[in-house]
Amino acid sequence: MSAPLSQRVIRLAITMGGARLRARLYRRVIIQMSAGRPIKDVMAELAQRSERRHGRRDPVTQMLISMAYGLRNGRAIAPVFADWVPQEDIILLAIGEATGRVPDMLRLIMRLGQSHKNLTRTALKGLISPVSTGLAALGMLWYLSAKVMPVFKPLLKGHALTGLGALIMNLSQVIRSQVFVIGLPAVLILSVAGFLFSLPRWTGRLRRFCDRFPPWSFYRRIQGALWLSSFAALSQAGMQEKDAMEQMMKDAVPYVRERLQAARNGLLAGRSVGESLANAHFLFPDSDTLDDLAVMANYPDYSSRMAELSQETMQETEDAIALSTKSLSVVMQAASSLLMIGMVFGIFSILQTLMASVSGP
């Protein structure tokens, strides 16, 4: 039977917006489990403390009570937490429970969460400039089309426009039309919604091609860097590469699963992870990192070297995203400047036509 609507709303709110809450919970669990306390006792105490402070109806209290109840009744950690935390956390929790390293996996989850937050912030911060530039250009284009061009139109009766002036006048008529005024915002909203929906789900050859360019390349590099950090931690914990891949594939989103499947198939065929992803033409997270992984696989201390590489890749990913957004911003500024120059020259062309008509015989 499905959970009541109110409970599902609480779960959704905690899952989507409770990154700080989850970090605080994980930190308290780490401290007590590292001291030797069973997790069921830890969660029972946290639930009691929350109930005393905030009352039984508090969403966080309900979450903790549900977790404590599940653990007390013998359920595994991952399924109990699955009702309340994101899926990527559950994958690592299940591995931590299977290997007896739950505190270590919780530390990894916290580190990956902070890294994901930093990378996403870098991408969003970098996209502000090109997006605002594009919107400003569209706003200026609409203003000239709606406020300036209608002034010229009655003065041009009987006078044919040519060249850039005719192009600008026709463009202004299109921009003032209801189809454009209603259609453009609708297309933009649907495009953004479709893009965000497809990011973790879209797979195949065309996606591999699009992964070479922003903004898809941002998602590729972010997910690739996070995957490499998780994979390195599992390898250091003594987990076999093939087993780690299979475990991470279980609850991975389709985009990541497709890449892990290629890596697993390569491992079964006797190739390294880096070589397997490169042969499948997945730049996941990037070609240089795949080359490094392929080289490291042939030498001792592979796990520790991969952990170092994962930290370097995380920083390089952040730098690459920042550089890409700056380049995109320059392109948008250049395109907007060319558009404005075209509008200005178009208006000059219209004025020349008007002046010729006034001074003509």
For each residue, the residues with C-beta under 8 A, 3 or more apart:
1:
2: 8
3: 7 8 11
4: 7 8
5: 8 9
6: 9 10
7: 3 4 10 11 62
8: 2 3 4 5 11 12
9: 5 6 12 13
10: 6 7 13 14 59 62 63
11: 3 7 8 14 15 63 83 84
12: 8 9 15 16
13: 9 10 16 17 18 59
14: 10 11 17 18 21 22 59 60 63 84 85
15: 11 12 18 84 85 86
16: 12 13
17: 13 14
18: 13 14 15 21 22
19: 22 23 113 117
20: 23 24
21: 14 18 24 25 60
22: 14 18 19 25 26 85 89 113
23: 19 20 26 27 110 113
24: 20 21 27 28
25: 21 22 28 29 46 64
26: 22 23 29 30 106 109 110
27: 23 24 30 31 110
28: 24 25 31 32 42 46
29: 25 26 32 33 39 42 43 46 102 103 106
30: 26 27 33 34 103 106 107
31: 27 28 34 35
32: 28 29 35 37 42 45
33: 29 30 36 37 38 39 42 102 103
34: 30 31 103
35: 31 32
36: 33
37: 32 33 41 42
38: 33 41 42
39: 29 33 42 43 71 77 102
40: 43 44 68 71 72
41: 37 38 44 45
42: 28 29 32 33 37 38 39 45 46
43: 29 39 40 46 47 64 67 68 71
44: 40 41 47 48 68 71 72
45: 32 41 42 48 49
46: 25 28 29 42 43 49 50 64 68
47: 43 44 50 51 61 64 65 67 68
48: 44 45 51 52
49: 45 46 52 53
50: 46 47 53 54 58 60 61 64
51: 47 48 54 55 56 58 61 65
52: 48 49
53: 49 50
54: 50 51 58 60 61
55: 51 58 61
56: 51 61 62 65
57: 61 62
58: 50 51 54 55 61 62
59: 10 13 14 62 63
60: 14 21 50 54 63 64
61: 47 50 51 54 55 56 57 58 64 65
62: 7 10 56 57 58 59 65 66
63: 10 11 14 59 60 66 67 84
64: 25 43 46 47 50 60 61 67 68
65: 47 51 56 61 62 68 69
66: 62 63 69 70 80 83 84
67: 43 47 63 64 70 71 80 81 84
68: 40 43 44 46 47 64 65 71 72
69: 65 66 72 73
70: 66 67 73 75 79 80
71: 39 40 43 44 67 68 74 75 77 80
72: 40 44 68 69
73: 69 70
74: 71
75: 70 71 79 80
76: 79 80 94 97
77: 39 71 80 81 93 94 96 97 102
78: 81 82 90 93 94 97
79: 70 75 76 82 83
80: 66 67 70 71 75 76 77 83
81: 67 77 78 84 85 89 90 93
82: 78 79 85 87 90
83: 11 66 79 80
84: 11 14 15 63 66 67 81
85: 14 15 22 81 82 89 90
86: 15 89 90
87: 82 90 91 251 253
88: 91 92 112 226 251
89: 22 81 85 86 92 93 109
90: 78 81 82 85 86 87 93 94 251
91: 87 88 94 95 230 247 248 250 251 252
92: 88 89 95 96 105 108 109 112 230
93: 77 78 81 89 90 96 97 102 105 106 109
94: 76 77 78 90 91 97 98 247 250
95: 91 92 98 99 105 234 237 239 244 247 248
96: 77 92 93 99 100 101 102 103 104 105 106
97: 76 77 78 93 94 100 102
98: 94 95 247
99: 95 96 237 238 239
100: 96 97
101: 96 104 105 237
102: 29 33 39 77 93 96 97 105 106
103: 29 30 33 34 96 106 107
104: 96 101 107 108 233 237
105: 92 93 95 96 101 102 108 109 233
106: 26 29 30 93 96 102 103 109 110
107: 30 103 104 110 111
108: 92 104 105 111 112 229 230 233
109: 26 89 92 93 105 106 112 113
110: 23 26 27 106 107 113 114
111: 107 108 114 115 229
112: 88 92 108 109 115 116 226 229 230
113: 19 22 23 109 110 116 117
114: 110 111 117 118
115: 111 112 118 119 225 226 229 314
116: 112 113 119 120 222 226
117: 19 113 114 120 121
118: 114 115 121 122 318
119: 115 116 122 123 221 222 225 314 317 318 321
120: 116 117 123 124 222
121: 117 118 124 125
122: 118 119 125 126 318 321 322 325
123: 119 120 126 127 215 218 222 321 325
124: 120 121 127 128
125: 121 122 128 325
126: 122 123 129 321 322 324 325 326 328 329
127: 123 124 130 131 215 325 328
128: 124 125 131 132
129: 126 132 133 325 329 332
130: 127 133 134 325 328 329 331 332 333
131: 127 128 134 135 332
132: 128 129 135 136
133: 129 130 136 137 329 332 333 336
134: 130 131 137 138 332 335 336
135: 131 132 138 139
136: 132 133 139 140 336
137: 133 134 140 141 335 336 339 340
138: 134 135 141 142 184
139: 135 136 142 143
140: 136 137 143 144 340 343
141: 137 138 144 145 175 339 343
142: 138 139 145 146 175
143: 139 140 146 147 148
144: 140 141 147 148 149 172 343 347
145: 141 142 148 149 171 172 173 175 176
146: 142 143 149 150 172 175 176
147: 143 144 150 151
148: 143 144 145 151 152 347
149: 144 145 146 152 153 168 169 172 173 176
150: 146 147 153 176
151: 147 148 154 155
152: 148 149 155 156 169 350 354
153: 149 150 156 169
154: 151 157
155: 151 152 354
156: 152 153 159 161 169 350 353 354
157: 154
158: 357
159: 156 353 354 357
160: 166
161: 156 165 166 169 349 350 353
162: 165 166 349 353
163: 166 167 349
164: 167 168 342 345 346 349
165: 161 162 168 169 346 347 349 350 352 353
166: 160 161 162 163 169 170
167: 163 164 170 171 346
168: 149 164 165 171 172 342 343 346 347 349 350
169: 149 152 153 156 161 165 166 172 173 346 350
170: 166 167 173 174
171: 145 167 168 174 175
172: 144 145 146 149 168 169 175 176
173: 145 149 169 170 176 177
174: 170 171 177 180
175: 141 142 145 146 171 172 180 181
176: 145 146 149 150 172 173 180 181
177: 173 174 180 181
178: 181 182
179: 182 183
180: 174 175 176 177 183 184
181: 175 176 177 178 184 185
182: 178 179 185 186
183: 179 180 186 187
184: 138 180 181 187 188
185: 181 182 188 189
186: 182 183 189 190
187: 183 184 190 191
188: 184 185 191 192
189: 185 186 192 193
190: 186 187 193 194
191: 187 188 194 195
192: 188 189 195 196
193: 189 190 196 197
194: 190 191 197 198
195: 191 192 198 199 215
196: 192 193 199
197: 193 194 201
198: 194 195 201 202
199: 195 196 202 216 219 255
200: 253 254 255 256
201: 197 198 253 254 255
202: 198 199 207 254 255
203: 207 254 255 258
204: 207 208
205: 208 209
206: 209 210
207: 202 203 204 210 211 216 255
208: 204 205 211 281 282
209: 205 206 212
210: 206 207 213 216
211: 207 208 216 217 220 283
212: 209 216 217 283
213: 210 216 217
214: 217 218 324 325 328
215: 123 127 195 218 219
216: 199 207 210 211 212 213 219 220
217: 211 212 213 214 220 221 324
218: 123 214 215 221 222 321 324
219: 199 215 216 222 223 255
220: 211 216 217 223 224 283 284 285
221: 119 217 218 224 225 285 286 317 320 321
222: 116 119 120 123 218 219 225 226 317 321
223: 219 220 226 227 255 256 284 285
224: 220 221 227 228 259 284 285 286 289 313 317
225: 115 119 221 222 228 229 285 310 313 314 317
226: 88 112 115 116 222 223 229 230
227: 223 224 230 231 248 256 259 260 284 285
228: 224 225 231 232 285 289 306 309 310 313
229: 108 111 112 115 225 226 232 233 310 311 314
230: 91 92 108 112 226 227 233 234 248
231: 227 228 234 235 241 244 245 248 273 306 310
232: 228 229 235 236 303 306 307 309 310
233: 104 105 108 229 230 236 237 307
234: 95 230 231 237 239 244 247 248
235: 231 232 238 239 241 244 302 303 306 307
236: 232 233 303 304 307
237: 95 99 101 104 233 234
238: 99 235
239: 95 99 234 235 243 244 247
240: 243 244
241: 231 235 244 245 267 273
242: 245 246 264 267 268
243: 239 240 246 247
244: 95 231 234 235 239 240 241 247 248
245: 231 241 242 248 249 260 263 264 267
246: 242 243 249 250 264
247: 91 94 95 98 234 239 243 244 250
248: 91 95 227 230 231 234 244 245 252 256 260
249: 245 246 252 257 260 261 264
250: 91 94 246 247
251: 87 88 90 91
252: 91 248 249 256 257 260
253: 87 200 201 256 257
254: 200 201 202 203 257 258
255: 199 200 201 202 203 207 219 223 258 259
256: 200 223 227 248 252 253 259 260
257: 249 252 253 254 260 261
258: 203 254 255 261 262 282
259: 224 227 255 256 262 263 277 280 282 284
260: 227 245 248 249 252 256 257 263 264
261: 249 257 258 264 265
262: 258 259 265 266 276 277 279 280 282
263: 245 259 260 266 267 273 276 277
264: 242 245 246 249 260 261 267 268 276
265: 261 262 268 269 276
266: 262 263 269 271 272 273 275 276 277 279 280
267: 241 242 245 263 264 270 271 272 273 276
268: 242 264 265
269: 265 266 276
270: 267
271: 266 267 275 276 279
272: 266 267 275 276 293 294 297 298
273: 231 241 263 266 267 276 277 293 297
274: 277 278 289 290 291 292 293 294 295 296 297
275: 266 271 272 278 279 290 293 294 297
276: 262 263 264 265 266 267 269 271 272 273 279 280
277: 259 262 263 266 273 274 280 282 284 290 293
278: 274 275 281 282 287 290 291 294
279: 262 266 271 275 276
280: 259 262 266 276 277
281: 208 278
282: 208 258 259 262 277 278
283: 211 212 220 286 287 290
284: 220 223 224 227 259 277 290
285: 220 221 223 224 225 227 228 289 313 317
286: 221 224 283 289 290 313 316 317 320
287: 278 283 290 291
288: 291 292
289: 224 228 274 285 286 292 293 309 313
290: 274 275 277 278 283 284 286 287 293 294
291: 274 278 287 288 294 295
292: 274 288 289 295 296 309
293: 272 273 274 275 277 289 290 296 297 306 309
294: 272 274 275 278 290 291 297
295: 274 291 292 298 299
296: 274 292 293 299 302 305 306 309
297: 272 273 274 275 293 294 302
298: 272 295
299: 295 296 302 305
300:
301: 304 305
302: 235 296 297 299 305 306
303: 232 235 236 306 307
304: 236 301 307 308
305: 296 299 301 302 308 309
306: 228 231 232 235 293 296 302 303 309 310
307: 232 233 235 236 303 304 310 311
308: 304 305 311 312
309: 228 232 289 292 293 296 305 306 312 313
310: 225 228 229 231 232 306 307 313 314
311: 229 307 308 314 315
312: 308 309 315 316
313: 224 225 228 285 286 289 309 310 316 317
314: 115 119 225 229 310 311 317 318
315: 311 312 318 319
316: 286 312 313 319 320
317: 119 221 222 224 225 285 286 313 314 320 321
318: 118 119 122 314 315 321 322
319: 315 316 322 323
320: 221 286 316 317 323 324
321: 119 122 123 126 218 221 222 317 318 324 325
322: 122 126 318 319 325 326
323: 319 320 326 327
324: 126 214 217 218 320 321 327 328
325: 122 123 125 126 127 129 130 214 321 322 328 329
326: 126 322 323 329 330
327: 323 324 330 331
328: 126 127 130 214 324 325 331 332
329: 126 129 130 133 325 326 332 333
330: 326 327 333 334
331: 130 327 328 334 335
332: 129 130 131 133 134 328 329 335 336
333: 130 133 329 330 336 337
334: 330 331 337 338
335: 134 137 331 332 338 339
336: 133 134 136 137 332 333 339 340
337: 333 334 340 341
338: 334 335 341 342
339: 137 141 335 336 342 343
340: 137 140 336 337 343 344
341: 337 338 344 345
342: 164 168 338 339 345 346
343: 140 141 144 168 339 340 346 347
344: 340 341 347 348
345: 164 341 342 348 349
346: 164 165 167 168 169 342 343 349 350
347: 144 148 165 168 343 344 350 351
348: 344 345 351 352
349: 161 162 163 164 165 168 345 346 352 353
350: 152 156 161 165 168 169 346 347 353 354
351: 347 348 354 355
352: 165 348 349 355 356
353: 156 159 161 162 165 349 350 356 357
354: 152 155 156 159 350 351 357 358
355: 351 352 358 359
356: 352 353 359 360
357: 158 159 353 354 360
358: 354 355
359: 355 356
360: 356 357
361:
